[in-house]
Amino acid sequence: MLFEHQDLLALTLAHPQPRRQPQSRTLADGTRLTLIDTGILAIEPARPGDSDIVLSCGVHGNETAPIELVNDLVNAILDGSLKCRQRLLVQLGNTQAMVDGTRGILENMNRLFSGAHAQGEPNDEKRRAARLEQTVRAFFQQPGRKRFHYDLHTAIRDSQREKFAVYPYRPGRPWSIEQIRFLAGCGVKTILLSHSPTTTYSYFSSNEFGADAFTVELGKVYPFGHNDMSRFEACRAQLARLIAAEPLDYPPLAQSVVYDVCQVVNKHHEEFQFTFADDQANFTEFAPGHLLANDGEREVRVGEVAESIIFPNANVAIGQRALLTVVPTEIDDRFE
Ligand SMILES: [Zn+2]
């Protein structure tokens, strides 16, 4: 019987390679669990509510806390302590990297979506990204339902704001105040508004299926078993309420801080250097005009208002994003 001896995480770590056959199990209350492929589990109640929810984690294999959090929710559904009342798709993303304890094997998997996996030489991570997309596409095929996708991560570096979420570019759709407050209820009170298409997983679900989708950063990376799970309790509890179709925690909007993504700095030259330390914390603010990086001959500077840095990484491949900068913004008529 599925999950009789090993839970989702243990089974995935023991068998990270693709599975040939789906495997399923029905719980006493009629909830059907289908292990579609390794680390990809659909949970469908007999009479689901109005929402289709995707929870993904481990797209970066060493980001263990969200993996443990999601696995914990699945175990609660299995032992009956959490009633699943919505359609739910759980994905542990980069399974081989999870086994190896690395962010990725050859790839940054969170740059392989919206078809980017089809570019260049094929490899296992590109095949996996395509498989993740394919199962999300199949999961979101029923029209007229609410769609959510929370892609859960932890960051490599310290952050002056421990938890934050990137809200993917959604042209023609207002930013959702309800979603910003929902995330505050997860303990995620800093939101970054993205203003350009990208190849992240959350943008894929937002753009192709109109889902309310976010890349959610829940804190700093630690190995399996070394996470202080109390730091994730608000998130776990809110996701459990969402899954169980129970009333959600919506803190006042004033608790959230919203930033606009200002610069997306792609690396163009091998000689790329930041002017700040390698371990500079996310959300460190720099004054107008400050030199942030040298990209070959090109200087990357702060514009006319102070900007804060996010995700600096000088070691990315040429053409990939080395840095984001953000500026605080107001909740205005772009929000609804
Ligand atoms: Zn990540």
Residues whose N, C-alpha, C, O or C-beta is under 5 A from the ligand:
A	BS01	ZN	H60 E63 H153 T154
